[in-house]
Amino acid sequence: MQHFVCEVTPNPDAWPEGLPSNVAGAFVECWIDFRDLEGTEALCRHYLGSEWIIAGDVESTRVKKVDLTRKRDRKSWREAKRFGYSMTFNLWPNSSPNGAN
Protein backbone atom coordinates (compact mmCIF):
# COMPACT_ATOMS: atom_id res chain seq x y z
CA MET A 1 0.00 0.00 0.00
CA GLN A 2 1.33 3.42 -0.91
CA HIS A 3 0.39 6.56 1.04
CA PHE A 4 0.77 10.01 -0.54
CA VAL A 5 0.40 13.41 1.08
CA CYS A 6 0.35 16.60 -0.98
CA GLU A 7 -0.82 20.18 -0.77
CA VAL A 8 -3.26 21.21 -3.48
CA THR A 9 -5.20 24.28 -4.54
CA PRO A 10 -8.44 24.31 -6.52
CA ASN A 11 -8.01 25.00 -10.21
CA PRO A 12 -9.87 28.28 -10.87
CA ASP A 13 -10.53 27.18 -14.47
CA ALA A 14 -12.02 23.82 -13.45
CA TRP A 15 -13.46 24.34 -9.96
CA PRO A 16 -14.23 21.00 -8.26
CA GLU A 17 -17.96 20.24 -8.30
CA GLY A 18 -19.65 20.87 -4.95
CA LEU A 19 -16.66 22.68 -3.46
CA PRO A 20 -17.56 25.92 -1.62
CA SER A 21 -16.12 29.08 -3.16
CA ASN A 22 -14.26 30.04 0.03
CA VAL A 23 -11.82 27.07 -0.09
CA ALA A 24 -8.20 28.16 -0.56
CA GLY A 25 -6.60 24.71 -0.61
CA ALA A 26 -6.24 21.32 0.99
CA PHE A 27 -3.87 18.70 2.21
CA VAL A 28 -4.72 15.45 0.47
CA GLU A 29 -3.99 11.98 1.78
CA CYS A 30 -4.16 9.41 -1.01
CA TRP A 31 -3.92 5.68 -0.27
CA ILE A 32 -3.37 3.44 -3.30
CA ASP A 33 -3.22 -0.34 -3.29
CA PHE A 34 -0.80 -0.90 -6.16
CA ARG A 35 2.76 -2.25 -6.04
CA ASP A 36 4.59 -0.05 -8.56
CA LEU A 37 5.74 3.25 -6.99
CA GLU A 38 5.77 5.26 -10.23
CA GLY A 39 2.36 3.85 -11.13
CA THR A 40 0.87 4.79 -7.78
CA GLU A 41 2.05 8.39 -8.03
CA ALA A 42 0.61 8.61 -11.55
CA LEU A 43 -2.69 7.26 -10.22
CA CYS A 44 -2.68 9.80 -7.38
CA ARG A 45 -2.18 12.64 -9.86
CA HIS A 46 -4.88 11.15 -12.12
CA TYR A 47 -7.43 10.98 -9.28
CA LEU A 48 -6.76 14.63 -8.42
CA GLY A 49 -7.54 15.36 -12.06
CA SER A 50 -7.65 18.78 -13.62
CA GLU A 51 -9.70 20.17 -10.72
CA TRP A 52 -6.75 20.40 -8.32
CA ILE A 53 -3.26 21.85 -8.78
CA ILE A 54 -0.47 20.22 -6.78
CA ALA A 55 1.30 23.06 -4.97
CA GLY A 56 4.51 21.32 -3.96
CA ASP A 57 6.21 17.99 -3.58
CA VAL A 58 4.26 14.77 -3.22
CA GLU A 59 5.45 12.85 -0.16
CA SER A 60 5.26 9.10 -0.54
CA THR A 61 5.50 6.29 1.99
CA ARG A 62 5.05 2.56 1.62
CA VAL A 63 2.83 1.46 4.50
CA LYS A 64 2.23 -1.91 6.11
CA LYS A 65 -1.01 -2.60 7.92
CA VAL A 66 0.78 -3.28 11.21
CA ASP A 67 2.16 0.30 11.15
CA LEU A 68 -1.28 1.92 11.31
CA THR A 69 -2.07 3.44 14.70
CA ARG A 70 -4.75 6.05 13.89
CA LYS A 71 -8.34 4.93 13.40
CA ARG A 72 -8.78 7.10 10.29
CA ASP A 73 -5.67 5.54 8.73
CA ARG A 74 -7.07 2.06 9.30
CA LYS A 75 -10.35 3.15 7.72
CA SER A 76 -8.55 4.59 4.68
CA TRP A 77 -6.50 1.38 4.41
CA ARG A 78 -9.66 -0.76 4.35
CA GLU A 79 -11.27 1.52 1.77
CA ALA A 80 -8.18 1.37 -0.48
CA LYS A 81 -8.08 -2.42 -0.18
CA ARG A 82 -11.74 -2.58 -1.18
CA PHE A 83 -11.82 0.02 -3.99
CA GLY A 84 -8.14 0.31 -4.99
CA TYR A 85 -7.69 3.81 -3.55
CA SER A 86 -8.92 6.21 -0.87
CA MET A 87 -8.59 9.99 -0.70
CA THR A 88 -9.07 12.36 2.22
CA PHE A 89 -9.18 16.12 1.66
CA ASN A 90 -8.41 18.36 4.65
CA LEU A 91 -9.67 21.75 3.39
CA TRP A 92 -8.83 25.22 4.61
CA PRO A 93 -10.72 28.45 3.82
CA ASN A 94 -9.47 31.72 2.37
CA SER A 95 -7.97 33.85 5.10
CA SER A 96 -9.64 37.14 4.20
CA PRO A 97 -13.37 37.88 4.26
CA ASN A 98 -13.50 38.97 0.60
CA GLY A 99 -12.10 35.64 -0.62
CA ALA A 100 -8.63 36.84 -1.60
CA ASN A 101 -5.53 35.19 -0.10
N, C-alpha and C positions, 0 to 999 in steps of 0.2 A: 504494500500500500504506500502510495506517495502522498505527502501532505505539502501543499503550497500555501504560502502567505504572501499577499501582495497588496499594495495600496493602489486604488483606482479612483478615477474621477468620471462622472457621467459625460458621455459625448454629447455636446450641445447640438450637434447635427443629427443625432439619432438617440434622443432621450429614451431611456428605458421605460417601457410601458408600465404604468401604475406607480411610478416613482414620483414622490412629491417634488415640487419645484424648488423647495428650500434645501435639498440635499447637496452638499458640497463634495462629498467623496465617501469612500468606504475602505475598510480593511476587509479583504476577502480571504477566507480559508477555503481551500479547494482540496478535497480528498478524492484521489483517483486510484481505482483498483486495476492497475496495469503494470506490467513488469519493466517495460522499457522506459528509462528516465527521459530521454528526448521526446518520446511519444507522449508521455504523461504531461510534460510541459506544453506541448503543442495542443493537447486536448484541453488543458486548463485555459489557454489563450482562446481556443475555439469556443468554449462554453461562455467566456466573457463576451465574445462576439464583438460587433461593431458598436454596441451600446456603451461600453466601458473602455476607458483609456488607461493603460497601466502606467502609473506615475513614477515607477522606480524599478528596482531589482525585484525579481521573483525569488523568494527564499524557498528552498526545497529540502525536505527531509524524508528519508525512508523510515516508515514507522512500523513497528511490530505491535500486535494486539496487547501483548503483556506490558508494553510501555505506557499504555493509556491510563491516566489517573483521574482525569476530569470526566464527569458524566456526559457533558456535551460532546467531548471527543469520542467517547464510546458510542454515542448515538450517531454521530457522523460516520464513524467506522462501519457500523451496521448498515446504514443507508448506502454507503459506497459499495459495500459487499453485495447488497441487494440490487442496486440500480447501475453500478459501475462508477458512479461519482456522487459527491455531495458537496454543496457549496453553502457557505454561511457568509452573509454580508453584514458587517457591523458599520452602520451608516453614521455619519455626523452631518449636522446642519451647517448652513452658511453662518458665519460669525456676526454679520451685520444685519440689522433689521430690514434693509432694502434689498437683500439678496446678493450683494456684491461681497467678494472675499476681501 
